[in-house]
Amino acid sequence: MKSDRLLSILLLLQTRGRVPARELASRLEVSVRTVYRDVEALSAAGVPVYAERGRHGGIALLAGFRTDVTGLTADESRALFILAAEGTHAALGLDAALGSALRKVMAALPEPHRPAAELASRRVLVDATRWRDGPRAAVDLEVLREAVFRDRRLRLRYRHSGQREPRTYTVDPYGLVAKAGVWYLVADRRARPQLFRADRVYAARLLDDPVRRRPGIELADVWEVLLRQVEDWPDGAIDVTVRVRRERLDFFLRVAGPHLAELPPDAGEEEWVVARMTFPVLRAVRQLLGFSDQVEILDPPEARAELLRGARSALELYGEQAPS
């Protein structure tokens, strides 16, 4: 820990020039006395560092001293400082490590590129969470992360969507994936790829056995296979043609986007816009009930009939409670 702190002090001084001891102590979460002891250790190691007292004093390096780190271009430096939301790193216990890494990178940058890199970090923010995402269960990634980095098998207690009781699985992890703010464990179960949402893991235990991955297969390869399984429509999917009131088109595109086969054409000022959709099964067209009279199914007839059955079921449920 001390050696890492000494390096952090060196890089901060190289980046900032003169820095007050209290600011160094605050950044490194240590006392001012510890900072001065670290400065003495740096000086004893041959680093030309000195302290100046007074209102405008601080700790600084001798003019002209630099560590020998060069080579990044302006675009490369910008790219390094445009990072995902802090929650991603915090979930993995790496938020402190990220801050330390960025300090080291900033100190390593050639002098002309530093302003551009710092500006990029203030002007571009990547937030991986969706709008109005709603509350989520707490996620503990500690054991999952340990299994991934130590190449060990996992025993999971996992609850699938729509099931009340969790099941027990022994899996071989490939890695962790954060997609739209949701963490997933990508693993093989009985040599077949499977996706596990981290917030549905009731318990996880690290096993003594080493992981048994398929030879030559990497995390990106397994993730691509699982993505196709989730996003590709199964055999028997149904194509549906609908018309949407223009005044609700924007809302319709946001909500029903995953089911759109293609974007609807620009229909000028007409009241209705025609769109084509795909649903995995016939019953799934009942999702359109949420649009009330703003969306009408035109074809096929069995989709219209299914939506009508859904509307009648809702009417039976609420009809007895309707005021007279």
N, C-alpha and C positions, 0 to 999 in steps of 0.2 A: 504493500500500500504506500509506503514512504517513497519508494523509487518512482512509482507512478505519479505521486504528488509532486516530487521534485521536477519530473519531466513536464507536468502541467504548468508549474510555475515558470519554468524556462520558456515554454512556448507562449504563455501569456505575455511575458515580458518582451519576447521577441516580436510579438504581434502588436502590442499596445504601446511599447516604450516604457515610460515611467508609470507605475501603478501603485496606489496607496496600499499599505499593508492591510488595512481593514477590508478593502475591496477584495484582495487576494484571499483573506481569511473567509469572507462571506462566500466567495465562489467555490472554495475548496471545502467549506463546512468544517473549518478547524479554528483554533484560537489564533489571535495575533502573535502570541508568544511562539506558537508552533511555526508560524510563517517565518519569524526571524531565525528560529533554529534551522529551518530548511534552507534559508538564504545562507547561513553560515556553512551548512553542509555543501551547498553548491560552490561556494567560494573555496572551500577546502579541496574540492574536486577539480579546481582549476577553471571554473566558469567565472568570467570577469563581471560579477554582480556586486552592486553596492547599494547602500541605503542613504537617503537624504532626509533629514528632519525638517520640520517646519510646515507651514500651512500648505505650501505647494510641493512638499516633498513626496517621497515614495521610494519604491524599490525599482531599480533599473539595471540594464546591462550596459557595459562599456560600449560607446559608439562604435559601430562597424562590426560588432560581433554577431555572427549568425551561424545556425546549424546548417549543414550542407544538404538541403532538401530542395529540389527544383524539378521542373519538367511539365507541370500541368498547364494546359491551355486555358484561355478565358472561358470557352464554352464548357470545358470539363469542370472547371471550378464552379461555374453556375449550377451545373447539373448536380454536383455533390451537395449543394446547399438547398436544393429543392427536395425536401424529404416528406414522407407521409406523415399523417397526424401523429402527435406524440403518443396517443393511446396505443398505437401499434407496438412501439418500443417498450412502453410501460408494462403492457401485458406480458411481455417476455422478460421483464426485469432488466431491460437494457437501456432505460432512459438516461441513467447517469453515464453509462458507457457511451451513449450517443453524444452527449454534451462534451465529454472528454475527447472523443474522436474528432468532433468538429473543431475544437480548439487546436488540435494537432494539425488538422488539415489547413486551417487558416494560417497557421504559422509556416506551413510548408509551401504556401502559395508564393509565386513570384510577386514582388511588390505591386506591379501594375495591375494584377488581377484581383487583388484583395477587395477594392471598392465594389467591383462588379459582383463578386461572390456574396459580400455582405448585403448588397442591395437586393439580390435575388432572394435571399432568405427572408427579407422584409416585404417583398412585393408579390411573391407567389406562395400560396398555401395550399397544400393537398389535404383535403379532408375526405377520408374513405367511407364515411358513414352516409346513409341515405337520409333524405328529408323525412321528418316525422316518422322516425323509425320505431318509436314506441319503446316501452321498457323491455329490458332483457335480463335474463338470469345472470348472476355473477359467474365469471369464468375463471377457473384456476388452471393455468397452463403449466404449472411448475413440473409436475410429473411427466406430462406429455413432452415438454421441452427437454427434460433430462433424458427421456427415452430416445428422442430424435438425435441428440448430440452425442450420446454414449452408445448408440447402436445396440439398444436392448429391446427385447420383446416386452409387450404390455398385456396386462390382464385388465379388461374394461368391464364396468357395469354401465350399460348404455340403454337409454330409452329411445326407441324409434318414434317418429311422429305418428300420432293416432293410437299409441299403445300406452297403457297405464303402468305396467310393470317393466322395469329394466331387465335386460338380458346380459349374460356374461359371455365375453368373447376374448380369445387370445389372438393378438394381431401383431404384425410386423410393420412398424412405422417406416414411411419414406420421408415424411416431413410435415410441417405445419404450413397452412395457407390461410391468409387473411383476405377474404373477398367481400367487398362492400361492407366492411366493418364487422363481419362475422368470421370467427376462427374455425377452421376445419382441420382435423387430423386425417392425413392421407396414408392409408395403410393397406397391406395385403391381409386378407383373412382366408386361410386355406389356399394360399397362392393365387387368390383372385382379388382385384382392386376393390376397395370400398371406402366410402366417405363417411366420417363421423363428425357431427357438429359438436364443438367443444362444450357448448352450454347444455348439451344433453348427456354429458358424461357424469354419471352419479358418483363413480369412484374409479380410480386408476392406480394400478400397482405395478411397479417396475419388477420384471422377472430377472433371474440370474442368467437366463439363456441369451446368447447373442442373437441379433436380428437375422431373419432368414429371408432376405430379399431375392427376387428373381435376378439372375445374372444379367448385367448390362442394362438394367432398367433404372432410370433416375426419376426423381420427384416430378419433374416437368412432363415426362412421358406418361406417368400414371395420372397426373392431373388432367392432361389432355383427353385421355380415355374417359375419365369420370365426367368431364365437362360435356362430352358428346352424349353420354348416357342421360345426363340431366336435361340438356337443351334440345336434343334431337327428338322429334315427335315419333312415337311408336307406330308400328303397323296398325292400321285401323283408325288412325286419326281422321277427324272429320273437317272438311273445308266448309266455311260458312261465309255467305255474303250478307252484309248488313248495310243499313243506311243510318247515318248519324246527323242529328240536327247541327248545323254549322255553329250555332252559338255554344255548343258543348263539345266541339271537336277537339280543342286543346286538352280539355280534361280527359276526354275519351282516349286520346293518344298517350297521355301519361299513365293512365290506369291500365288500359288494355294493351299497351305496347308489346308485351311478351307474346301475345297471341296474334299480332298482325302479320299477315303473310307479305304484305307490301304497304308502303305508305299510300294513302288515298290521293288521287290526283286533285289538283287545284280546280275546283268547280265554280270559280267566279263568285257570284253573289247568290247562287241557288240556295234554297233553304236546307236541302238535304245533301249529304256527301256520302258516296258509296265507298265501302271498305271491304276488304277480304281478310278473313281470319282463319286460324287453324286451332282446333281444340283436340286434346289427346283422346277424349271419349265424348260421346254424345251428351251425357249428363252435365259435362262441364260448361255447356252453353248457358246453364242457369246463372252463371256469373253475370250475365248481361242484365239480369233482373235489377241489379243495383242502379242501372241507368234509367229505370222507369220507362216513360214514353219518349225518352230522348234517343233511343236506339231501337231499330226494328230489324228483325231477321227477315231477309227476302228469300233466301234459299239456303239449304234444301228444305222441303216440307217437314221432314222428320225433326229438324232442328227447331222449326216454329212450333211443332207439336210438343216438343220437350220443354220449351220455354213456357208454353201455355200450362203444361202440367205443373211446373214449378210455381207459376202465378196462382193457380187454383189451390195448391198446397198451402201457400202463404195466406190466401184468403180464408181457408178453413181454420188456420191457426189463429188468426186475428179477428175473423168475422164475428165470433160470438162476443168479443170484447168491444166491438164498435159501438159508439153511442147512438141512441135512437134518434 
